[in-house]
Amino acid sequence: MIRKFISDIENSIDSSSIVLSSNIQKYFGPGEETAYLKGHVTIIDSSILEIAIFAIESRGSLSIDKYRLHYMNKVGQMLFRYDNSQHHREIDTYPHHKHTRDKIVPSKMPSLKDILNEISAIIVGRPI
């Protein structure tokens, strides 16, 4: 289950037309019941998506214990970040939320494919 989750992430990166390069490290716990993915994806406009995901497989199901998906422009300014840090209790989807440049909004953890589509829309200037 963890291997499929990681494979889906790798396939999303490999099949995306906006990805210039990527460097994702994978660390596995004993018995491969846990995995930590950390790294970045460079987008064709030189923007960067940083990825940090801690996944746990237990009793036939996969859960994401912690995640941070941080997108920034080529000079390092945050454009958006999805995470489940345990702050912003006022958000309906607590602890899941999305940071934009000027606000914090409710959100669930998007798939990497969804994030790459969101970034693609930003690059071509389409409304999201």
C-alpha positions in Angstrom: 0.0 0.0 0.0 2.8 2.5 0.8 4.7 1.4 -2.3 1.6 2.1 -4.4 1.2 5.5 -2.8 4.8 6.4 -3.6 4.5 5.0 -7.1 1.4 7.2 -7.7 3.4 10.3 -6.6 6.3 9.3 -8.8 4.0 8.7 -11.8 2.3 12.1 -11.3 5.7 13.8 -11.4 7.0 11.8 -14.3 3.8 12.3 -16.4 3.5 16.0 -15.8 4.4 18.4 -18.7 5.2 21.2 -16.2 7.9 19.3 -14.2 11.4 20.2 -15.2 13.2 18.0 -12.6 12.6 16.4 -9.2 14.6 15.1 -6.3 12.5 13.1 -3.8 14.1 11.0 -1.2 12.2 8.0 0.3 12.9 6.7 3.8 11.2 3.5 5.1 10.7 2.4 8.6 11.0 -1.3 9.7 8.8 -3.6 7.7 8.0 -0.7 5.4 5.0 0.2 7.6 6.0 3.8 7.5 7.5 6.0 4.9 8.8 9.6 4.8 9.1 11.4 1.5 11.1 14.6 1.3 12.3 16.7 -1.6 11.4 19.1 -4.3 10.0 19.4 -7.8 11.3 22.1 -10.1 8.6 23.5 -12.4 9.3 24.8 -15.9 9.1 28.4 -14.8 11.8 27.7 -12.2 9.2 27.7 -9.3 9.6 25.0 -6.7 7.2 22.6 -5.0 8.7 21.3 -1.7 7.2 18.0 -0.6 7.3 16.4 2.9 4.9 13.5 3.6 4.9 11.0 6.5 2.7 7.9 5.7 1.7 5.0 7.9 0.2 1.7 6.8 -1.8 -0.1 9.4 -4.4 -2.9 9.2 -4.7 -2.7 5.4 -5.2 1.1 5.2 -2.9 4.0 4.6 -3.0 7.2 6.5 -1.0 10.4 6.1 0.2 11.4 9.5 1.9 14.6 8.5 2.3 16.5 5.3 3.5 19.8 3.9 3.3 20.7 0.2 4.8 24.1 -0.2 4.9 26.0 -3.5 7.0 29.0 -4.1 8.1 31.2 -7.0 11.6 31.3 -8.4 12.7 33.9 -5.8 11.4 31.8 -2.9 8.2 33.7 -2.1 5.4 31.3 -1.0 2.5 31.1 -3.5 0.6 28.4 -1.5 1.1 25.7 1.0 -1.1 22.7 2.0 -0.4 21.2 5.4 -1.9 19.6 8.5 0.1 21.3 11.2 -2.0 21.5 14.3 -2.7 25.2 14.4 -5.6 27.2 12.9 -8.2 25.4 15.0 -10.8 27.9 13.6 -10.6 26.3 10.2 -13.5 23.9 9.4 -11.1 21.2 8.0 -8.7 21.4 11.0 -5.9 20.3 11.1 -5.9 20.4 7.2 -5.7 23.8 5.6 -4.2 25.8 2.8 -2.1 28.9 3.1 -2.2 31.5 0.3 -0.2 34.7 0.2 -2.9 36.5 2.2 -5.1 34.1 4.0 -5.7 30.6 5.3 -8.5 28.6 3.9 -10.2 25.2 4.6 -8.8 22.3 2.6 -8.2 18.6 2.5 -4.9 17.1 1.4 -4.9 17.3 -2.4 -3.2 14.6 -4.5 0.0 15.5 -6.1 -1.7 15.4 -9.5 -4.2 18.0 -8.3 -1.4 20.3 -7.0 0.4 20.0 -10.3 -2.8 21.0 -12.1 -3.2 23.9 -9.7 0.4 25.0 -10.5 -0.2 24.6 -14.2 -3.2 26.9 -14.0 -1.1 29.5 -12.1 1.6 29.3 -14.8 -0.8 29.9 -17.7 -2.7 32.5 -15.7 -6.0 30.7 -15.6 -8.3 31.2 -12.6 -8.2 28.2 -10.3 
